[in-house]
Amino acid sequence: MKNYLTKISFFVLPILLTLVFLEFYIRSKPNDYSYKNKYLTENAKDIETLIIGSSHSFYGIDPQYFSMNTFNAAHVAQSLKWDYFIFDNFKDRMTNLKFLIIPISYFSLFYDLEGGDADWRIKDYKIYYDADGPSWKYNFEILNRKIVPLVIHAYKLFSGEDHGINCTDLGFGKRTALVDIDMDTSGKTAAEIHTVENFDDYDSNIEILEKFIIDCRSMDVKVLLISLPSWETYRKHLKADQLKKTVDACLDLSGKYDNVVYYSFFNDRRFVLEDFANADHLNDKGAEKISRLLDALIVAP
Amino acid sequence: MFFNSIDFAIFLPIVFIFYWFVFQKNLKAQNFFILTASYIFYGWWDWRFLSLIFFSSIVDYIVGLKLAKTDKTGHRKFLLLTSITVNLGFLGFFKYYNFFAESFADAFTLFGTSIEPSRLNIILPVGISFYTFQTLSYSIDVYKRKLEPTKDIIAFFSFVSFFPQLVAGPIERATHLLPQFYVKRKFDYDKAINGSRQILWGLFKKIVIADNCAKYANLMFNDPADKPGSALVLGAVFFAFQIYGDFSGYSDIAIGTSRLFGFDLMKNFSYPYFSRDIAEFWRRWHISLSTWFRDYLYIPLGGSKGSTSNKVRNTFIIFIVSGFWHGANWTFIAWGTLNAIYFLPLLLSNRNRRNIGTVAENTIFPSLRETLSILSTFALTTFAWIFFRAESMKHAFEYIAGIFSISLFANPDLPAKAYQSIRLIILFIIIEWIGRKQEFAIEELKLYNYKVPKWIFYYAIVMVIYIWGNYSETIEFIYFQF
């Protein structure tokens, strides 16, 4: 037995030590999650407009074009549940908050990070926002990335190729160089990914939205539900009933609550091909355009 | 809990340490610990289904005790029937209810009437087909007086739920596994090392071979209409290696894990793709199920004895039932029927036991004749796998029609990464060929005589698993659904 355990230990120990080193090294480097948590912790009281959401708003709404003090707390693949987690975490400290911008994408009401393809990102909330999570495995970087991307990520952090933080000071997503995008393929692929088989998550997401709205009402904060622009190659592949249910829900909520307004830029002709990074994401130019439009709506509603 | 999960990587060492260091001195406590660990392992998916295993175990335990107390044929038959009814009842309800309801409704449409079948919205309990057959073997063997019924309830419950093989086999016989719970296990260094190697090899098969092949098999099967025939052929080949890597990989991990705890499980695969005819394939593929059906269905029906019509009937019954065991879908029945059609000519011409030993036993390479036999058997098997993988008969026929089209000779236009999977399959075949005389391919290699190359080899396998393993999603073991 002793001989066996010794041999197994000698075999496994180098692997384990490497993993432990990677875990500590990656955690020691700042990233978007740790940065935004730090920013919100230190500046919550100064924020007047808060933007939340997924990659659509992370890369799509740039706080620098807002007149008020604005911060973008969106993260890639962030679901409404985790939007609310961030908001709930800081709402008591956001004493100057006046506007909350909640982009409602085609998938938002039918999507939950947990159980989806991107559920490994839950670890970012557990590790860097100190959230409660559904499983202990989300407490570790090494358990939520493939080994090769993990090593490459650590190497890029070490070499300085990746700075860890990939957003501006105000939380807007900085894009790496874009390759030529085929808008037809991009639209079809994104639409397929965003179209759900059932509406199981709909009720729970509406509940979350209502929690947002009720909290904001008690804080005297106006909620802007918005549909961000998308390109026609994305729109034409969407399922009509899922899209209709999304729009109907936004209209219902804006009719039901007086602190809610709904603006749809989904099919807005002011956004042209040059404004898009791909069929469902704006580029920096498009982000500037929508951000200025939103600011105008906030300043002079 | 999946064998290829972090959960299991933590669970296994904990169970191992408690098993050998805390409970070793007391056999009953050690068995009780195995039972507890097994229930935790199973409950990790859905604790509610533990009640099914518990109920199935208690019924067969009581049936066994009652059988020991009576010699009356009628009473004994009634007890056996109770066991069969309960076990197959569970299986039928959870696995086949919707199939029968839908098939019944479909039958009505033939008469111009349509009825809406009442479906049940139930989840299939993981591994139900495996533990049901395992516990049934106990009742049948006790009934046939091949086995003394056990009074040791902990040993019996541990035998039914033994976690390494609980959810996907090998389907153990009570006569083989149950007695191992009666005797004190001693730690055996060689056995543990051998088990560890088998676990490593099983992980390679599952994570590198099966999960990589799954990507491209799914790509072809999900949308066959868009693919050239040549790509569909490769899709079927990918599936052949996916299912082999997946299921035999699971069996290797199960057998290897059992060895760490001092248990021996039966061999479940023996290089089936090196078979020279279909009869040999079925002696090498899912051996624990094939022999289960042979002993408890085929032989009681008369086996290969009697008239030609009896042989034909029994062959079709065993293959169709075997197909149906895999799933409640006509595709599995078609798969079983097709294998029966492959097998019958060999049986009827008494050529079904021609190829018994290891292929090319004393040579490095197979002869031309052996090569052609192996390739033709593989082609037949792969063709049958199309039905196994297809979601419906329509889907299967569409896939086959896609293959037999002019585009069969077109460029398959595979994604670049698919060629990497093909290279991995070739590497896998070479290693399997080298190790084909052993229980598993890397059991004994000459380089094990040298410490450094041995360790380099182990690390190389780990690196291959890390580098080429498909971790983009946790792909379930295929056989869990059965």
Chai-1 contact restraints between the chains, C-beta under 6 A:
chainA,res_idxA,chainB,res_idxB,connection_type,confidence,min_distance_angstrom,max_distance_angstrom,comment,restraint_id
A,M1,B,F187,contact,1.0,0.0,6.0,A-B,restraint_1
A,N3,B,Y189,contact,1.0,0.0,6.0,A-B,restraint_2
A,Y4,B,Y189,contact,1.0,0.0,6.0,A-B,restraint_3
A,Y4,B,A192,contact,1.0,0.0,6.0,A-B,restraint_4
A,K137,B,I6,contact,1.0,0.0,6.0,A-B,restraint_5
A,L143,B,I6,contact,1.0,0.0,6.0,A-B,restraint_6
A,K146,B,Y471,contact,1.0,0.0,6.0,A-B,restraint_7
A,I147,B,Y466,contact,1.0,0.0,6.0,A-B,restraint_8
